[in-house]
Amino acid sequence: MSITIKFCGAAQNVTGSQHLLNINGCRILLDSGLFQGGDREKNLELNKQFLFNPAEIDFLIISHAHIDHIGRVPLLVKQGFKGKIFCTRATFDLAELMLMDTAHIQSQEAQFLQKEQSEFMEPLYNQEDVIACLGLFETYEYFQKFKISENIWATFFDAGHVLGSMITVLEFKDENGLKKLVYTGDLGRKYMPILNDPYQINSADFLIIESTYASRVHDSFATVADRLAEMISRVAKRGGKIIVPGFSLERTQALVYVLHQLYNEKRIPILPIFVDSPLSAEISKVFEQNNGYYDKETFREFLAKKESPLYFKDIKYISAVDDSKNLNKFRGSCIIISASGMCEAGRIKHHLKYHMVDKKNLILVIGFMAAGTRGRKIVEGEKNISIFGEMYPLNAEVAVLNAFSAHADKIELLEYVKNISDLNQIFIVHGEENECLVMRDNIKNILKFNGKVDVADMGEEFVLEEKIFVSQNHSRSEEYLEEMNNLKLKV
């Protein structure tokens, strides 16, 4: 049996996820995401072209509904893909919203360039293209094994990253028996609001794993409520506002969950909370409609009491443009959560323009900011930030709560790999170059893994190899225990 994998995105990069498997002639694409952040012109060119013929792809599996994993699906269909698209029901519901919103944004950008700069730019796709691709979706739930084609089966497991996200396990038969490939997609964390912990896969032959935070250790989520309560009380006391660049999918809902807890426990002053994003409002509705995906803690703390984690007295979801504009005239303290998360587009740019100049205010960062984005510049403390072509001083306080990250960190990634036995090959994706290299070295040096570990380059193709060594199964040597203890990992 001939098995190859070609990495067509998120290769030493955190966007554009797209990996092409060829299992004995059956071509299975894992994700089809947009390249985002950084160099706009470069991303535009990357997004236009596929490193394969879309018409030759048999099946597409999408791991979750973030645009860097699904943003090119309508274009894939537009350019000839006619196969089935597999995911969970929650991912399908969210993908519909996310893709329609992305098509709308592209149309707006094209109109702006035509009007302001007399520059013609055809959108990658429109909302009609989105509708066309939605007809190809076929949904399955966690633990539901299904046949893709002759001698190839798939099973989804909860990745704990966003609602409906999954780890994909592909099983296929060859002359030597059954082989198993695991694709983590974006791997989540334990103990996060609303979501179940990532499901631990116990054995596999091949692993494709993300590496977004391979060199970093997140703060414990156990301290988030305390830190958030302190920040809100402090800023409210000085009459300031808290501006939160919110990722519409998952991060916004997680923050609202914690704010609701603090509100119920009377640990924060009563002040208005505005979620200023039509997309966030619609996504929160999808969460409510798919609450069967919630973890047991959410059931116990909210649903069992006939409360919603995402709706309470002092929160208001803003959709209308005029209501959004009026927020910048609001007198007194409040919390404004607004998209986009990396501050590159959307209503957050207006709120930053009006509020970043005032030292009473706080910009609260709760998500990953990719290199080159306005959000990264804010986190790095640049004194002046460009918005709408003008420079504005960054006088507001900036705080980062990385405990809200929905990506596994250094410890969690290593723990996940350590608990998978029988691995032969590991492919590292979805991380900036340094993170990928750190992940590779950690697997080799800390886990003492003696199989092959490859950091994929864009467009690089590999042959999946038969096992030619005796696995040590990540032996718990004294050296290994010392390394993991240094990372504060209980083993």
Phi, psi and omega in degrees: 000132178262124181229122177230159175222131180242129184264113189248014179176167182050036177256105189057038180203157182257008178230171177074031183305128180188114184227126187254116176264138172236105182253097179053042177096346176271118185261115182243122179263129177259105181070159176206080189257163177280144167280132186224163176074165175069225186286109184297316182295319179297316179297322180300316179292318178297321183287333182290325191248139172260152178271028179195172177270112181306328182293342182267357179279133182272319185216153175233133174244126177249129189283329177189179194263013174291145187296331178287000175240341181232356192295344179252010180300314179299324178291323177302315179292318179301328182264012169124353178292133182230008184278188178274150177244121185254138175191184175276166180298316180297321178297319178299313181299319179287321181300322179302313179294313184297318182287321177296321179294318180296319177298320179296316180298317179299319179296318179297317180297319180297318179294321180296314181297322180294319184282314188272329186237006181050036181249122180274128176223116179281127177301151177301323178197166179240184184291334175293324177293324177297314180301320180297319182286331182297334179289350181264356184285144175223123189255146176223154181259170180303142177073002181268099182284135179220155183271128177272308177204187183303121177067020176226127180231154178230147173220137179257142176227151186295122179273348178065024184261306172220171181302125178083358182293151183218152164271130181258128174248117176255128177244137180213147182263138167228191185294343180259008178115200184273131177246154183227127175244134180244130174243115185286340194060218172269119184272129182275198185233164175277154170067026179269153180299144172073319190269150170287158175294151176303138179284130181275117172280131189268334181209150178191160174269322185227144182224130170248117188229144178285167183212029187309315183240043185295338182253004187235153177244122181287155169295151178293138179291343180298337182264355187299313183300318180296313181295319180294318179299319179296315181298312183298315180296318182293314182290320179297323181297326180267007175078021182266173177248153176250119181253122183242112170293112189252129169284122189300327182257112171090304185296318178298316181294323179295318179295316179300321178304310182292320177299321178296318176301311181297323178297312180297326182273001179057041182259355176231151176297149179285114178212155184295142175239121181246127170258099188263080180192113177303322181294316178300321179297316180291322179295321178298326175296319178297321176303313181297323180286341181242039185288356173293344177276350183295155177280170186294331179294321179293321176299315183292316187279334185233299188297323179296336179262009180061036174247154171262137177293341190253359181224128175204179193305313190261016176252139179226128177268126185256128176242314185295141182298317181297321178295324177295315180297323182293339178299328181285353174257000184296131179264136179099176183283146175196171174244127178241116177254120187215145179273157009265162187296327181262010174065023182269338183206176172081191189288339181301330181298320178294317181293325176294316180304318184277333191246341183288344183279348186255121184291346176290336187273165179231130170261117184255115181262124183236011182217168180293134177247111183292154179303137177090352181273160177298324178299319178296321179296323177294314180298322181280000171077030176299140187288329180228137184239133179276127176222127181054037175081002178238153180266134178233137180290138177268087180265336182295153173294144176239130177230145180239126173248089184283355176294341178284351182305136179266008178256140173301145178263190183308311182294315184293323177296314180295320178298320181294314180296318182304326186271006174258114180272162173070016181291141177251312181229139176236131177246129184255125182226183171049059174199147173297159191311312183297321181295319178299316182291322176297317179300314179301313183293323179295319179296319180288312191271325181269312180280346182059036179288131185250015173268195180271135175233118183240136170264116187284139169265156179301124179084359182284141181240139181235151170263129176285123190261152173291153180292127182235019179218168176263117183294136174271355178053041177055057185312136181273068178288167178299322179297317179298313181298321179295317179299314183290325176295326177297332177272005181062039181254127176281125179232000000 
